[in-house]
């Protein structure tokens, strides 16, 4: 659940308070004359900066001795909480799904002019503070519009603001929509954060990716041409961008498919499989066929397939019951298949996963039997919901899961 601003429009630093209040202009941009005339300016400036980094949830809590009529949102939330069983082993997972998150849309200035040919595509991704260093590199590889949802605390949001303002790359890009989802709860609500980025893309098509990947140079224009050639406007297709990975933090990025294949043969790059641990996620892409392919080719859905795809913006949203690590993208691809999207692999597109330390959530998944049990429980419930929604067409997913 989200608590968003009622008006979705570009904001400046002066609009950083999260309960609908805005300050005109940028309070930090003070002229030298103002600093000289007002001897208290530094005091109020520091007070303002201190307030910015407070937990914004303080403004949402009721004060003792100040009774107020409960809003419909809080009443609805309280009702949903009362329906949960606190003795359920997966109570915290279920609670996370109904947690109300504050969201600040368009945290920085955003400008976008729609293309006249209706083929434009937005790169859609989510990230947390520990992946911030990827932003500049992605911007160098992708010149098109970007919609980013950032999962951060109030203090981290201010750190990000200073980082973006100091970056020569980021401060000159106005076609990036930054949307802050403020931290709440113990799990990373990855699919909720993804949906914030997806909903606020302003182009007819979206490239659904992760921030750990660098797209090939020229991918933006290549995707726009592919959208036309494959008649995406009138067909239900999900264009698959083949994923690769490197174990090197410094990589001479391939400028063409031929260079990538050469690096693949030399062992500098690998097909993306999480260091050969999880091959199911991308094996259906059929990398052997892709090596020599010159035209797009269709692949079938298989269990645990989680490719990165280009789809129309009106695609299904991510299922928000999946938090932390596990099945957050798999479930989305499954629903695309249930809605009869064709999965089409692009022959001259690629993206490369850059190495990083394991996330906190994957560490919990690996170490906690309870975490894995709850993930499997959520999987089963997702299958049941899919069957109710799509009928007999969804039975193959349940059968496939049982055969694994």
Secondary structure, DSSP 4 states (H G I P E B T S, - for coil): -EEE-SS-S---GGG--TTS---SS-TT---HHHHHH-TTHHHHHHHHHHHHTS-GGGGGSPPTT---PPPHHHHHHHHHHHHS-TTSTTHHHHHHHT--EEEES--S-------TTS--EEEEEEEEGGGTTHHHHHHHH--S-EEEEEEE-HHHHHHHHHHHHH-TTGGG--SEEEEEEE--SSS--HHHHHHHHHHT--SSEEEE--TTEEEPTTHHHHHHHHHHHTTTTTS-EEEEE-EEE-S-SS----SSHHHHHHHHHHTS-EESSTTTT--HHHHTT-HHHHHH--S-EEE---TT---EEEEETTSPPPPTT--SSSSTTHHHHHHHHHTT-EEEE-TT--EEEPP-PPPHHHHHHHH-HHHHHHHHHHHHHHHHHHHHHHGGGGHHHHHHHHH-
